[in-house]
Amino acid sequence: MTDRSDADGPSDTPSIAPEALAERLRTGAELTVLDVRDRDEFERWHLAGEAVDAVQVPHMRFVQAQATGGVTDLAADLEEPILAVCGHGEASAHAVDLLRDAGIDARNLAGGMDAWADLYLARELAVDAPATVVQYDRPSSGCLAYAIYSDGEAAVIDPLRAFADRYAADADDRGATLEYAIDTHVHADHVSGVRTLADRTDATAVVPAGATDRGLAFEAATVTGGDELHVGDATLTVVATPGHTSESVSVRLAGDDAGPLFTGDTLFLEGVGRPDLERGDDGAAAAAEALYETLQNRVLEFPDDATIAPGHYGDAAESRADGTYAARLGDLRDRLEALSMAETAFVTHATSDLPPRPSNHERIVAANLGREAIDDETAFELELGPNNCAVAD
């Protein structure tokens, strides 16, 4: 782990920056996480991953151990090195100091879980198209968004409200005018930034036409399959891809066979979109049937060299060497069993053993339809935690 000074705790407390933590998790390095928040905070949201062993020990026990001894007992069963975390990085810094005084190799997460939630990485996505594509990655939730730049114009796909100013600033830095803010569907895991970007810039908010049937309550341009949006010299073509939700669309950036298809929550690197978030358990089977039709007769009709750029990634997803999350369609066709299943088997697969629904998904949907007003602090709290929008393969 990388040491650095922790601005939110004692300056001499060895710490790891959120950026370094993200890289460690991306590469799959094993990590022991000691979470000193209260149990309810830990259960609601904590660091997780295939190589992460997360343990919760409340900070009060370290306070008690400092007075009575026995700090080593609190970490007796933990593999070193240990990364300690809390909400803001202060209580965990205290725990790290005690552990290190006891001879235990420990580091603090600088800024705590708040800083982790605020981390937003941008990487250029290699594409063969008349545009530059930037993939935005929020490691704390696996949410991905995209900016497309061409000839002084830009569009953002699936923006997060929490980072609306970031997209606008990045467009300014590139000398581009933000023309469109596009949602591929009514999101259930994060608060959308399309309205905020439309309010703060000259961008047009764009949503699938089917969002009106779900109760859209704000002014936006609507698109259906076959519609085109022009960004500089680039053409974005809308592809109707219902299933995850009834109105879901994907967006194709015109180019050669490797040009990207931004699939939102329809197809991921490690699975397909879950079908139960809009209609609940009773409508999940019908939605899964629609998703099967979408995948077989629309998505899989694209060339194998087409780049699939999803709206999320989970713990099982492997990034490219450059850190971006995307894959050739042909590789996903070979890798994901769901893409070669018969319809009956697919529906069973897509509706069985689903993970918990995203936290607060009903309120998030209401906010994204414009039917509930929420402030920035509430929005931040609502969308903490994993997105859980995928059916893992």
MIMI-20345 format. One record per residue: x negated, y negated, z of N, C-alpha, C in turn. Coordinates in steps of 0.05 Angstrom, whole numbers, padded with zeros to 5 digits, always signed. Layout:
// residues N
XYZXYZXYZ;...
//
This chain:
// residues 393
-00017+00024+00000+00000+00000+00000-00018-00025+00000;-00008-00046-00012-00023-00071-00014-00018-00089+00009;-00040-00099+00021-00038-00117+00044-00034-00145+00034;-00020-00161+00049-00018-00190+00043-00009-00203+00069;-00011-00229+00071-00001-00244+00094+00029-00246+00092;+00043-00241+00114+00072-00241+00115+00081-00268+00124;+00093-00284+00106+00102-00311+00113+00124-00311+00134;+00138-00289+00136+00161-00288+00155+00153-00274+00181;+00129-00268+00185+00120-00256+00210+00092-00266+00217;+00079-00253+00236+00052-00261+00243+00033-00260+00219;+00016-00280+00216+00000-00281+00192-00020-00259+00190;-00027-00246+00212-00046-00224+00212-00033-00197+00211;-00007-00196+00207+00007-00170+00204+00003-00159+00176;-00010-00136+00172-00013-00125+00145+00015-00120+00133;+00018-00129+00108+00044-00128+00096+00042-00119+00067;+00064-00110+00056+00067-00104+00028+00088-00123+00016;+00082-00135-00007+00100-00153-00020+00122-00137-00034;+00146-00149-00037+00167-00135-00051+00159-00125-00079;+00143-00141-00093+00135-00134-00120+00118-00108-00119;+00100-00106-00099+00084-00082-00097+00100-00058-00089;+00120-00063-00072+00138-00041-00065+00153-00030-00089;+00163-00049-00106+00177-00040-00130+00159-00023-00148;+00134-00031-00151+00116-00015-00167+00111+00012-00155;+00109+00013-00129+00104+00039-00116+00128+00058-00120;+00152+00047-00117+00176+00063-00121+00179+00072-00150;+00172+00054-00168+00174+00060-00197+00156+00084-00205;+00133+00085-00193+00113+00106-00200+00118+00131-00185;+00137+00132-00166+00144+00156-00152+00125+00164-00130;+00109+00145-00120+00091+00151-00098+00107+00156-00072;+00099+00176-00057+00113+00182-00032+00110+00160-00012;+00132+00155+00003+00133+00132+00021+00150+00138+00045;+00139+00133+00068+00154+00135+00093+00164+00107+00101;+00190+00104+00104+00202+00078+00111+00213+00080+00139;+00204+00062+00156+00215+00059+00183+00232+00035+00184;+00258+00039+00186+00278+00017+00185+00286+00011+00214;+00280-00014+00223+00284-00021+00251+00310-00037+00255;+00327-00038+00234+00353-00051+00237+00372-00033+00253;+00395-00043+00260+00415-00027+00273+00426-00005+00255;+00438+00015+00266+00447+00038+00251+00468+00031+00229;+00486+00013+00236+00507+00006+00216+00494-00008+00192;+00474-00025+00196+00461-00039+00174+00445-00018+00157;+00433+00000+00170+00418+00021+00156+00436+00038+00139;+00459+00047+00151+00477+00064+00136+00490+00050+00113;+00494+00024+00115+00506+00009+00094+00487+00006+00070;+00462+00003+00075+00443-00002+00054+00414+00001+00065;+00398+00018+00052+00371+00021+00060+00354+00030+00036;+00328+00028+00039+00310+00037+00018+00313+00066+00014;+00315+00074-00012+00319+00102-00018+00305+00109-00044;+00301+00134-00049+00288+00143-00073+00280+00172-00070;+00274+00185-00093+00267+00213-00092+00242+00218-00075;+00224+00199-00074+00199+00202-00059+00199+00187-00032;+00222+00177-00024+00224+00160+00000+00236+00177+00023;+00223+00176+00046+00233+00187+00071+00240+00164+00089;+00266+00157+00091+00274+00134+00107+00284+00143+00134;+00274+00130+00155+00282+00137+00182+00290+00111+00197;+00311+00112+00212+00320+00089+00227+00314+00091+00256;+00299+00072+00267+00293+00070+00295+00298+00041+00302;+00318+00034+00318+00324+00006+00323+00301-00009+00337;+00299-00034+00331+00277-00051+00341+00277-00051+00372;+00300-00049+00384+00301-00050+00413+00285-00028+00426;+00283-00005+00413+00267+00017+00424+00237+00009+00423;+00229-00007+00404+00201-00016+00404+00196-00036+00426;+00216-00053+00431+00214-00072+00453+00212-00057+00480;+00228-00037+00483+00227-00021+00508+00200-00006+00510;+00191+00005+00487+00165+00020+00487+00142+00002+00493;+00143-00023+00485+00122-00042+00491+00119-00046+00521;+00142-00045+00535+00141-00049+00564+00134-00024+00579;+00142-00001+00568+00139+00024+00583+00119+00043+00572;+00108+00037+00548+00090+00055+00535+00106+00074+00517;+00093+00091+00502+00107+00111+00486+00112+00101+00457;+00098+00081+00448+00102+00072+00420+00096+00095+00401;+00075+00110+00406+00068+00132+00388+00090+00153+00386;+00106+00156+00407+00128+00175+00406+00149+00167+00385;+00152+00141+00380+00172+00132+00361+00165+00139+00332;+00139+00145+00327+00130+00151+00301+00117+00178+00299;+00122+00195+00319+00108+00220+00322+00112+00239+00298;+00136+00238+00286+00143+00257+00264+00141+00244+00237;+00129+00220+00235+00129+00206+00210+00102+00208+00196;+00103+00213+00170+00078+00214+00154+00067+00185+00150;+00041+00182+00153+00029+00157+00148+00019+00156+00119;+00017+00131+00108+00023+00105+00120+00053+00100+00121;+00061+00082+00139+00089+00076+00144+00094+00047+00135;+00117+00044+00122+00127+00017+00115+00150+00011+00133;+00148-00010+00150+00169-00019+00168+00185-00041+00155;+00212-00039+00158+00229-00059+00146+00250-00068+00166;+00260-00093+00162+00283-00103+00177+00297-00123+00159;+00314-00139+00170+00329-00158+00153+00312-00180+00141;+00295-00193+00157+00280-00216+00148+00249-00212+00150;+00240-00190+00161+00212-00185+00163+00199-00192+00189;+00215-00200+00209+00203-00209+00234+00203-00186+00255;+00226-00173+00259+00226-00151+00278+00208-00128+00269;+00208-00123+00243+00191-00102+00232+00161-00109+00235;+00155-00135+00233+00127-00143+00237+00118-00137+00266;+00136-00142+00285+00130-00136+00313+00126-00106+00316;+00143-00089+00304+00139-00060+00305+00113-00052+00293;+00105-00064+00271+00080-00057+00257+00057-00063+00275;+00057-00086+00288+00035-00094+00306+00032-00074+00329;+00054-00065+00340+00053-00045+00361+00042-00018+00351;+00052-00010+00327+00042+00015+00316+00013+00015+00310;+00004-00007+00298-00025-00009+00292-00042-00011+00317;-00032-00024+00337-00047-00024+00363-00050+00004+00374;-00030+00022+00367-00031+00049+00376-00047+00067+00356;-00059+00055+00336-00075+00071+00318-00060+00083+00295;-00036+00074+00289-00019+00085+00268-00020+00066+00244;-00024+00078+00221-00026+00063+00196+00002+00054+00187;+00007+00028+00191+00034+00017+00184+00031-00010+00171;+00050-00016+00154+00052-00042+00140+00080-00053+00143;+00083-00078+00139+00109-00091+00141+00118-00099+00113;+00145-00097+00108+00156-00107+00082+00159-00137+00085;+00143-00153+00071+00143-00182+00073+00170-00193+00066;+00182-00208+00084+00208-00220+00078+00231-00202+00084;+00226-00177+00090+00247-00158+00097+00266-00151+00074;+00289-00139+00081+00307-00130+00061+00320-00153+00045;+00321-00177+00057+00330-00201+00042+00312-00206+00019;+00286-00206+00023+00267-00211+00002+00268-00188-00019;+00273-00164-00010+00276-00141-00029+00301-00146-00047;+00323-00155-00035+00347-00159-00051+00343-00183-00070;+00326-00201-00063+00321-00225-00080+00301-00220-00103;+00288-00197-00102+00268-00192-00123+00281-00186-00150;+00272-00200-00170+00283-00198-00197+00259-00199-00217;+00254-00177-00230+00231-00174-00248+00240-00177-00277;+00223-00189-00293+00228-00192-00322+00205-00181-00338;+00213-00164-00357+00193-00151-00374+00203-00151-00403;+00186-00157-00422+00195-00155-00450+00199-00126-00458;+00221-00121-00472+00228-00095-00481+00220-00093-00510;+00203-00073-00517+00193-00070-00544+00216-00062-00562;+00222-00078-00583+00244-00073-00601+00235-00079-00630;+00247-00066-00649+00242-00072-00677+00266-00087-00688;+00266-00113-00683+00289-00130-00691+00279-00158-00692;+00294-00176-00705+00286-00204-00707+00292-00220-00682;+00282-00210-00660+00288-00222-00634+00268-00213-00613;+00266-00228-00592+00251-00220-00568+00272-00212-00547;+00268-00189-00535+00287-00179-00515+00272-00178-00488;+00283-00190-00468+00273-00189-00441+00292-00172-00424;+00281-00152-00410+00297-00136-00391+00293-00147-00363;+00315-00153-00350+00314-00162-00322+00321-00138-00304;+00305-00135-00283+00308-00111-00266+00310-00120-00237;+00332-00112-00224+00335-00117-00195+00330-00090-00181;+00305-00085-00172+00298-00058-00161+00315-00050-00137;+00325-00069-00122+00341-00062-00098+00367-00048-00105;+00377-00052-00129+00403-00040-00137+00401-00025-00163;+00379-00028-00178+00377-00015-00204+00393-00029-00226;+00403-00053-00221+00418-00068-00241+00399-00079-00262;+00406-00076-00287+00391-00086-00310+00408-00106-00326;+00395-00128-00334+00407-00147-00352+00387-00153-00374;+00397-00166-00395+00380-00171-00418+00383-00199-00429;+00362-00211-00438+00363-00236-00452+00351-00231-00480;+00365-00241-00501+00357-00238-00528+00350-00266-00539;+00326-00269-00549+00317-00295-00559+00311-00293-00589;+00321-00313-00604+00315-00314-00633+00318-00342-00643;+00298-00353-00655+00298-00378-00669+00311-00400-00652;+00302-00402-00627+00311-00424-00609+00338-00420-00596;+00349-00397-00599+00375-00391-00586+00372-00366-00569;+00391-00363-00550+00389-00340-00532+00417-00331-00524;+00419-00306-00516+00443-00294-00504+00434-00276-00481;+00451-00275-00461+00445-00257-00438+00468-00237-00436;+00460-00212-00433+00479-00189-00431+00480-00179-00402;+00503-00177-00391+00508-00168-00363+00492-00183-00342;+00494-00210-00342+00479-00226-00322+00491-00223-00294;+00474-00225-00274+00483-00225-00246+00486-00254-00237;+00508-00260-00222+00512-00287-00213+00489-00297-00195;+00478-00279-00179+00457-00286-00160+00433-00298-00174;+00429-00292-00200+00405-00300-00214+00412-00318-00239;+00436-00331-00238+00444-00347-00260+00423-00369-00267;+00413-00382-00246+00393-00403-00251+00367-00392-00263;+00361-00367-00257+00337-00355-00269+00339-00352-00299;+00362-00343-00309+00365-00340-00338+00364-00367-00351;+00376-00387-00340+00376-00414-00352+00348-00425-00352;+00333-00422-00330+00306-00432-00328+00288-00418-00348;+00291-00392-00351+00274-00376-00369+00280-00385-00398;+00305-00390-00405+00312-00399-00431+00299-00426-00437;+00300-00444-00417+00287-00470-00419+00257-00467-00424;+00245-00449-00409+00216-00444-00412+00208-00435-00440;+00227-00421-00453+00222-00411-00480+00232-00431-00502;+00242-00453-00493+00252-00473-00512+00277-00463-00526;+00294-00448-00513+00318-00436-00525+00343-00447-00512;+00364-00449-00529+00390-00457-00519+00406-00432-00514;+00417-00430-00490+00433-00406-00483+00460-00408-00496;+00466-00391-00515+00490-00392-00531+00513-00375-00519;+00506-00351-00509+00526-00333-00499+00518-00320-00473;+00537-00315-00456+00534-00299-00432+00555-00277-00434;+00546-00252-00438+00563-00230-00446+00565-00209-00424;+00589-00200-00418+00593-00176-00401+00602-00153-00419;+00590-00129-00414+00598-00106-00429+00624-00094-00418;+00631-00101-00393+00656-00091-00381+00660-00106-00355;+00683-00100-00342+00688-00112-00316+00672-00097-00295;+00651-00108-00285+00633-00094-00268+00645-00089-00240;+00638-00067-00228+00648-00060-00202+00626-00059-00181;+00601-00064-00188+00579-00061-00170+00565-00087-00164;+00568-00107-00181+00555-00133-00176+00573-00155-00186;+00568-00179-00176+00584-00202-00184+00572-00214-00209;+00589-00215-00230+00580-00224-00256+00572-00253-00257;+00552-00259-00274+00543-00287-00277+00554-00301-00302;+00572-00288-00317+00581-00301-00342+00594-00328-00338;+00612-00329-00318+00626-00355-00313+00606-00376-00303;+00589-00368-00285+00569-00387-00274+00552-00398-00295;+00542-00381-00313+00525-00391-00335+00541-00409-00354;+00566-00403-00359+00583-00420-00376+00587-00447-00363;+00589-00447-00336+00594-00472-00322+00568-00489-00321;+00545-00476-00318+00520-00491-00314+00505-00497-00340;+00512-00484-00362+00498-00488-00387+00520-00492-00409;+00511-00493-00434+00529-00494-00456+00537-00466-00466;+00530-00446-00452+00536-00418-00461+00566-00413-00461;+00574-00397-00480+00601-00387-00481+00604-00361-00465;+00622-00359-00447+00627-00334-00433+00641-00314-00452;+00631-00290-00454+00642-00270-00472+00648-00245-00457;+00673-00235-00459+00681-00210-00446+00696-00192-00465;+00698-00166-00460+00714-00149-00478+00743-00157-00477;+00757-00155-00500+00785-00163-00502+00802-00148-00482;+00795-00123-00476+00812-00107-00458+00811-00118-00430;+00793-00136-00423+00793-00148-00396+00819-00163-00391;+00831-00173-00412+00856-00188-00408+00878-00169-00398;+00878-00144-00406+00897-00125-00396+00893-00118-00367;+00869-00123-00358+00863-00117-00330+00867-00141-00312;+00876-00164-00324+00883-00187-00308+00863-00209-00308;+00848-00212-00330+00829-00233-00333+00842-00260-00327;+00829-00276-00309+00842-00301-00300+00824-00325-00304;+00805-00324-00323+00789-00347-00329+00785-00348-00359;+00777-00371-00369+00775-00376-00397+00749-00364-00408;+00751-00347-00428+00728-00334-00440+00734-00326-00469;+00714-00325-00485+00717-00313-00512+00719-00283-00509;+00736-00270-00524+00739-00241-00522+00730-00228-00548;+00719-00204-00546+00708-00189-00569+00719-00161-00569;+00720-00150-00593+00728-00122-00596+00708-00109-00615;+00710-00082-00618+00692-00068-00635+00690-00079-00663;+00666-00083-00673+00661-00093-00699+00656-00123-00700;+00663-00137-00679+00657-00166-00678+00627-00171-00677;+00619-00194-00687+00591-00201-00688+00586-00228-00674;+00564-00230-00660+00555-00255-00648+00527-00261-00660;+00522-00285-00668+00496-00292-00680+00480-00309-00661;+00455-00300-00657+00436-00314-00639+00412-00319-00656;+00408-00344-00665+00386-00350-00683+00389-00333-00708;+00368-00318-00714+00368-00300-00737+00377-00272-00730;+00384-00267-00705+00393-00241-00696+00423-00238-00696;+00432-00214-00702+00461-00207-00701+00466-00187-00680;+00485-00193-00662+00494-00175-00642+00521-00164-00651;+00523-00138-00654+00548-00125-00662+00561-00110-00639;+00586-00116-00634+00601-00103-00612+00611-00076-00621;+00606-00056-00603+00615-00029-00608+00634-00021-00585;+00659-00014-00592+00678-00006-00571+00669+00021-00560;+00665+00022-00533+00656+00046-00520+00672+00051-00495;+00698+00055-00497+00715+00060-00472+00708+00086-00459;+00714+00087-00433+00710+00111-00418+00703+00105-00389;+00680+00092-00386+00673+00083-00358+00695+00065-00348;+00703+00046-00365+00727+00030-00362+00741+00029-00389;+00766+00021-00389+00782+00021-00414+00772+00000-00433;+00760-00021-00423+00752-00043-00441+00722-00043-00448;+00707-00023-00438+00678-00023-00441+00669-00026-00470;+00649-00042-00475+00636-00044-00501+00606-00041-00497;+00593-00034-00519+00564-00035-00521+00557-00056-00541;+00532-00065-00542+00524-00086-00560+00499-00076-00575;+00500-00077-00602+00478-00068-00619+00463-00092-00630;+00437-00093-00626+00420-00114-00637+00410-00103-00664;+00418-00117-00686+00411-00107-00712+00381-00107-00716;+00371-00086-00728+00343-00082-00734+00340-00057-00750;+00317-00044-00748+00314-00018-00761+00326+00003-00743;+00320+00028-00748+00332+00050-00733+00326+00049-00703;+00304+00035-00695+00297+00034-00667+00310+00010-00653;+00325-00005-00667+00338-00028-00655+00355-00020-00631;+00356-00036-00610+00368-00028-00585+00399-00028-00585;+00410-00010-00570+00439-00010-00564+00441-00014-00534;+00453-00037-00526+00456-00043-00498+00483-00030-00489;+00480-00009-00474+00503+00009-00469+00518+00003-00443;+00511-00018-00429+00525-00024-00404+00526+00000-00386;+00550+00009-00377+00552+00032-00360+00563+00056-00375;+00560+00057-00401+00569+00080-00417+00549+00103-00416;+00524+00097-00421+00503+00117-00423+00479+00107-00408;+00468+00123-00390+00444+00116-00375+00422+00135-00382;+00398+00130-00371+00375+00147-00376+00378+00174-00362;+00395+00175-00341+00397+00200-00326+00425+00210-00324;+00443+00200-00340+00471+00209-00339+00489+00191-00355;+00515+00194-00349+00535+00178-00363+00551+00162-00342;+00568+00144-00352+00583+00127-00334+00605+00143-00320;+00610+00137-00295+00631+00151-00280+00658+00140-00290;+00679+00157-00291+00704+00149-00303+00726+00141-00283;+00720+00139-00257+00741+00136-00237+00744+00108-00225;+00727+00089-00232+00727+00064-00218+00751+00046-00225;+00761+00048-00249+00784+00031-00257+00810+00044-00249;+00814+00069-00255+00840+00082-00251+00842+00100-00227;+00820+00103-00212+00821+00120-00189+00820+00149-00197;+00822+00166-00177+00820+00195-00182+00842+00205-00201;+00866+00194-00199+00888+00204-00216+00883+00199-00246;+00869+00178-00252+00864+00172-00280+00836+00179-00290;+00820+00192-00273+00793+00198-00280+00790+00217-00304;+00807+00237-00304+00805+00257-00326+00811+00245-00353;+00831+00228-00355+00837+00215-00380+00815+00196-00388;+00803+00182-00369+00781+00165-00375+00756+00181-00384;+00752+00204-00372+00730+00221-00380+00734+00232-00408;+00758+00237-00416+00764+00246-00443+00757+00223-00463;+00764+00198-00455+00757+00175-00472+00727+00172-00474;+00713+00176-00452+00684+00174-00452+00671+00195-00470;+00682+00219-00469+00672+00240-00486+00674+00233-00515;+00698+00222-00523+00702+00214-00550+00683+00191-00558;+00678+00173-00540+00660+00151-00544+00632+00161-00550;+00622+00179-00533+00595+00188-00535+00591+00205-00561;+00610+00223-00566+00607+00241-00589+00610+00227-00615;+00630+00209-00617+00637+00198-00643+00628+00169-00648;+00615+00157-00627+00605+00130-00631+00576+00128-00624;+00569+00133-00598+00542+00129-00590+00523+00149-00604;+00530+00175-00604+00513+00195-00616+00512+00194-00646;+00527+00177-00658+00526+00173-00687+00503+00154-00695;+00491+00140-00675+00468+00123-00681+00444+00141-00686;+00424+00130-00700+00399+00146-00706+00385+00153-00680;+00371+00176-00681+00356+00185-00658+00335+00165-00648;+00325+00148-00667+00305+00128-00659+00317+00103-00646;+00343+00101-00645+00355+00078-00632+00347+00077-00603;+00341+00053-00594+00333+00050-00566+00358+00045-00549;+00362+00062-00529+00384+00059-00510+00374+00042-00487;+00387+00019-00483+00380+00000-00462+00404-00001-00443;+00404+00013-00420+00427+00016-00403+00430-00008-00384;+00453-00009-00370+00459-00030-00352+00449-00024-00323;+00441+00000-00318+00431+00008-00292+00411+00030-00294;+00396+00035-00273+00381+00060-00271+00382+00069-00242;+00379+00095-00238+00380+00106-00211+00353+00118-00203;+00353+00131-00180+00328+00142-00169+00315+00162-00188;+00331+00177-00203+00319+00198-00220+00309+00187-00247;+00314+00162-00253+00306+00151-00279+00276+00146-00280;+00264+00152-00302+00235+00147-00306+00232+00123-00325;+00215+00105-00317+00210+00081-00333+00190+00088-00355;+00188+00070-00374+00167+00072-00393+00141+00063-00380;+00119+00067-00394+00093+00059-00383+00091+00029-00377;+00106+00013-00392+00106-00016-00388+00125-00025-00366;+00139-00006-00353+00156-00013-00331+00185-00017-00339;+00192-00017-00365+00219-00021-00374+00234+00006-00373;+00261+00003-00371+00278+00026-00370+00294+00027-00396;+00286+00045-00414+00299+00048-00439+00288+00075-00451;+00302+00086-00470+00294+00111-00482+00306+00114-00510;+00292+00130-00526+00303+00138-00552+00329+00154-00548;+00348+00149-00565+00373+00164-00564+00367+00194-00568;+00349+00200-00586+00343+00228-00591+00332+00242-00566;+00316+00227-00550+00305+00239-00526+00327+00244-00506;+00346+00225-00504+00369+00230-00486+00386+00252-00495;+00390+00255-00521+00405+00277-00532+00393+00304-00524;+00367+00305-00524+00353+00330-00516+00353+00334-00486;+00352+00312-00471+00348+00314-00442+00373+00317-00426;+00395+00305-00434+00419+00304-00418+00439+00325-00428;+00445+00344-00410+00463+00366-00417+00491+00355-00423;+00499+00334-00410+00526+00323-00414+00531+00316-00443;+00510+00309-00458+00514+00301-00485+00519+00324-00504;+00514+00348-00495+00519+00371-00512+00541+00390-00502;+00555+00381-00481+00577+00397-00470+00602+00396-00488;+00618+00417-00487+00644+00416-00498+00662+00398-00482;+00684+00388-00493+00700+00368-00479+00710+00377-00452;+00720+00401-00449+00731+00410-00424+00709+00411-00402;+00685+00421-00410+00663+00422-00391+00654+00394-00384;+00654+00376-00403+00646+00348-00398+00664+00335-00378;+00690+00338-00382+00710+00325-00364+00706+00336-00336;+00703+00362-00333+00698+00373-00307+00672+00361-00294;+00652+00360-00310+00626+00349-00301+00629+00320-00292;+00643+00304-00308+00645+00276-00303+00663+00268-00280;+00680+00287-00271+00699+00281-00250+00694+00296-00225;+00673+00312-00224+00667+00329-00200+00643+00318-00185;+00643+00321-00159+00620+00314-00142+00609+00286-00147;+00627+00267-00150+00619+00240-00154+00608+00227-00129;+00588+00210-00131+00578+00196-00107+00599+00177-00097;+00594+00166-00073+00613+00145-00063+00616+00122-00083;+00640+00111-00084+00643+00088-00102+00626+00064-00091;+00618+00046-00109+00602+00023-00100+00616+00008-00078;+00600-00001-00059+00612-00015-00036+00627-00039-00046;+00651-00043-00034+00667-00067-00040+00675-00069-00069;+00678-00047-00083+00682-00048-00112+00708-00062-00120;+00728-00060-00103+00754-00072-00110+00752-00103-00109;+00738-00113-00088+00735-00142-00086+00716-00153-00108;+00696-00137-00115+00678-00146-00136+00693-00147-00163;+00709-00127-00169+00725-00128-00193+00743-00152-00193;+00757-00158-00171+00774-00181-00169+00759-00207-00174;+00735-00209-00163+00719-00233-00168+00711-00235-00197;+00704-00212-00209+00695-00213-00237+00717-00218-00257;+00742-00213-00249+00765-00220-00265+00774-00249-00261;+00762-00262-00241+00769-00289-00234+00794-00291-00217;+00801-00269-00204+00825-00268-00187+00820-00272-00158;+00795-00272-00150+00787-00279-00123+00762-00296-00123;+00763-00318-00109+00740-00336-00107+00723-00328-00083;+00697-00324-00088+00679-00317-00066+00655-00335-00068;+00644-00342-00045+00620-00360-00045+00595-00343-00049;+00573-00356-00052+00548-00342-00058+00539-00323-00036;+00543-00332-00011+00535-00315+00011+00552-00289+00012;+00577-00292+00008+00595-00269+00008+00588-00250-00016;+00583-00262-00039+00576-00246-00063+00550-00230-00057;+00531-00243-00044+00506-00229-00038+00511-00205-00020;+00528-00208+00000+00534-00187+00018+00550-00165+00004;+00569-00172-00013+00586-00152-00026+00571-00133-00043;+00550-00142-00057+00537-00125-00077+00511-00112-00067;+00505-00114-00041+00482-00100-00030+00486-00070-00032;+00464-00056-00038+00465-00027-00039+00464-00016-00067;+00464+00011-00069+00462+00024-00096+00487+00019-00112;+00484+00020-00139+00507+00014-00156+00526+00038-00158;+00515+00062-00158+00532+00087-00158+00552+00087-00182;+00544+00077-00205+00562+00076-00228+00557+00099-00247;+00539+00117-00241+00532+00138-00259+00540+00165-00249;+00545+00184-00269+00548+00212-00263+00521+00225-00271;+00506+00233-00251+00479+00244-00256+00482+00270-00272;+00462+00274-00289+00463+00298-00306+00455+00323-00290;
//
